[in-house]
Amino acid sequence: MKRNTFLKNIGLLSIGTYMGNIADLSKLTDGFSKADKMPVLFLGHGSPMNAIEENLWVDEFRALGKKLPQPNAILCISAHWYTKGTWVTAMEQPKTIHDFGGFPQALFDVQYPAPGDPKLAQETADLLEPVQVGLDETWGLDHGTWSVLKHLYPNANVPIIQLSIDYTKPPQFHYELAQKLKSLRNKGVLIVGSGNIIHNLRMVDFRNINNPGYGYDWAHEVQKTSNQWILDHNIDPLMNYQNQGKAFQLAVPTPDHYLPLMYAMGLRDNKDTPFLFNDDLVAGSLSMTSVLYS
């Protein structure tokens, strides 16, 4: 099954069931003020079609965007910038990358012209020393970034940089790298990890593509277990997911979409409370689960 064909189809889902709801999310974020330290997000981004479809996941993103403090800038770690070594975008005006194929022209027509922030890129690189971080002038904003941020900040008026995921490094490296970025939260920088905790495209069940909340038994097991570990901030089993049995091996066959969660968890401090929203299984083998740390 081709990934692009699946993503096109899965984007047509318009409803979902989830643990959190918009009322709960609004209540949770009522205490935010512009003087507060910025929260941290892990967003289950799902199909690129969520950029232009109307569904309950998008409703949750929009509701969250209306409640979040206005950031000075955004740093996004997207599953779709998977590189050898660590890089950060450092251009004044990042391009909108349509890193997919086989979708309607309306999706390719989407532009998200948010400015970049070369100064923040350099500060990020400095904070991550002694890890060598390259300043990138060619990448831009991939769909792991713009397909969700366009709902949080539809005016594209917040500067954005992306930090790549070094595919040669284990989860602990990414968790510890994120910890070095905590000071940015006190400078008005919203840091977002964008991926999917459960992400097995090879096992998508097309017979249940229009059955919201449907998941294989192993997906339900991973959803329940990983959610509890996130709520308890039990990082060790999450970091060592491949040693947690067959269900986790099926849920995370490759680490690209999972590792952004390590960044969100690494940025948490002892005063932060995690809140789960968009907590849906999709087509058997995917989850849209998202986390707000504040």
N, C-alpha and C positions, 0 to 999 in steps of 0.2 A: 504494500500500500504506500503510495507516494505521500510524503509529508505534506506537500502543498495542497493536494487534493483533500486530505483530511482537514487541514486547517480551514480551507474554504467552507467545507460542510459544517464543521463544528461551530463556526462563527454565526450560523443561522439560528442557533438556539436563542430563544428570547426570554426564557424564564428559568428560575432556579430556586432551590431551597437552601437555606444557610442558617448557621448558628446565630450569627449577629444579625441585626436588622438596622434600618436607617434611623429609627427612633432611638435605639440604644447607642448608635454611633454618635448621633447629635448630642445626646445627653452626656456622653463621655467627653466630648470635645468642648463642651460649654465653658470649661474652666481655662481654656487657652487664653493667653494674652500675648501681645507682641513683645512683651518684655521677657517672656518665658524662653527657656532653652527649647530649641526645636525638637519635635518628636522625630522618630525614625520609622520608616515604613518598609515592609516587605509586601510587594504587590504580586498576586498571581495574575499574570497578564493574559494567558490563554491565547486565543487566535488573534491575528492582526485585524480580523473583521470586527472585533470589539471596538475598534476605533470609530466605526461608522454605524454599527448596529445599535438598536435600542434594546436594552435588557436590564435585569435587576443588578447585575454586576456593575454595569456602567452607572446605574442610579446610585449605587453605593460610592463609587469613585467621586461622582459629582457632589454628593452630600458631604463627603469628607473634605473635598476641596473648599467648600463653602465655610467649613469650620476651622480648618487649619490656620495657624498664624501665617501671615504673608512672609515668605522667605526672602532673604536677600539674594539667594542663589540656590540651585539644586545640584547635588552630586548624585548621579545615578550609576548603579552597577547592574548592567543588563546581561542576561544570559546569552545575548546574541553578539557580544564582543568578547570572543574567546580566543586568546592570543598566547603566543610564547613570550614570556616576560610580561611586565606590568606597564601599562600605558595610560595616559590621561589626555583627553582632547584639550587642545590649547589654542584653537582658532577663535577669531572674533565672531564669526558667523557660521556655526555648524550647519551643514546641509541636512535635509531630511532624507534618510536612507530608506528605500523601499526594498528591503532585503528578503524578498519572497517572490513567488511567481504563481500564475494561474488564478489570480483573483480579479474581481471586477475592476474596471477602469476607475470607478469612483474611489477605490482605496489608493490607487496610484496617484490620483489627483490630490490627495491630502498633503498639505505642507504644514509644517510646524516650525515657523521661523523664529524660534527663541534665540536670543543672542548667546554667545559663549562668554567665557570669563577667563582669559589667559592668566590673570593675576591669581585667581583661585586655583587654577591648574598648577601653577608653580608652587603655591603654598601647599597644595596637596602632595606634590612630589617631595617637597622638603620635609613634611611631616612623616612621610613613609621611609625616610632614610633609616638604616643603610640599604634598604631595598632600592635597587635602581629603577627609576620610573622614567620612561620616555615621554617626551612632550609630542603629541601627535597632531599633525596638521591636515590629515587626509580623511579621517573616519567620519565623524558627524554624529547624528542622533539616529540610532536604529529603532526598529519598531518595538523592541522591548522597552524603550524609553518613551517615544512620542505617542504610542497607541494608548498608554494609560495617562501620561501627564497632560494630554490634550483635554481630558475630562476634569482633571484637578485644576488646571490653569489654562482655560480655553483661549485666553488672550495672548498666550505665548510671550508674556512680558517678563518672565523670570529667567535670568541667565542660567544656562545649564552646561555642566561638563559631565562627561562619562569617564568612569574608571574601568579598565578592562579586567578580565578574569584570566589569570595565568593558568593555563591548563596543565602545566608541568608540576603544580604544587598541590599538596593535600589540603583537606578542609581546615586543619588546624592553622596552616599558614594564612588562609583567608580570614579566619576568625581573629587571629592576632594582628593581622594587617589593619582590620577594621578598628581595633581598639586604639590604634595610633591616630585615628581621625576624630576622636570624641570631642576635641576642643572646637571643631568646626560647628558643632551643635550650638555652642554659646555665641557664635558669630552670625547667627541667622541662616545657617546653611541646612536645608532639608536634605537628608541622605536617604535614598530609596534603593532597595534591592528589588529587582524585577525578574521573576522567573516563575516556576511552578514546583511545588514540593513533590507532587506525584506527576510524573511526566513520562509515559511510555506510549509513544505514538504507534509502535508496532502492534500493540494489543488493543487498539481502539475497537469498540464494538459498534459497528454502524447500524445494527438492528435496533440499538437502544439510543441512537443519537438524539432522538426527540423525547427521551425519557429522563427529564432532569433529576439529578441526584443519584442516578444509577451508577453503581461501581461494583467491580469484582469484590469478592470477599477479602482478597489480600489488600485491595485499595482501601476498603473500609477499616481494615485492621491498621494499616499505616496511618490513615487519617486520624483515627482515635488515639493511637499511641503517640504519634508525633505532635498532635495538638496538646496532649497532656504534658509532654516534655517541654514544649514551647511555653506553656503557662507556668510550669515549674522552673523554667530556665535551667533545665537539665541538659547541659550542652554536650556532655561526654557521649551519650548514645547517639545524639543527632550528628555529632562530628564523625562518629564511627558507624555510620549507617549501614555500611556494607557488611558489618559483623552482627547485624540485628536479625538475621534470618532471611528466608526466601522472600517473604512479602516485601521487605525493603529493597532487596535486589531487583525485584520486578518493578517496584515503584520508581527507583532511581537507576535505570540501566546505564545512564551516562550522567556525569555530575554537573553539566553546564547549567541546567535550569535550577538545580538544587543549591549550588554554591552561593547565589545571592542571599539566601537565608542566613548563611554564616556571617555575612557582613552585617545584616540587621541585628543579629544576636550579639555580635561583637561590639556593636555600638551602644547596646543597652547599658544603663548604669543601675545601681541598686535601688534607686527611687522610681524607676520606670515600671509601669504595669502593662503587660501585654494584653491586647484585645484582639480577638479573632473576628473577622468578617468575611463575607463572600465565601463561606466555608462549604463549598459545593464540590461534589464529585461530578465528573462530566464524561459521558460515553465510556464508562467502565474504568478507564485507566489514566484519567487526568484529574487534577484538583485545581480549583480557583482560590483556595485558601489564602487569605491575606492577613497581615499582622500589623497592628499599630502599637508602637512602644511610646508611652508618654508618661 
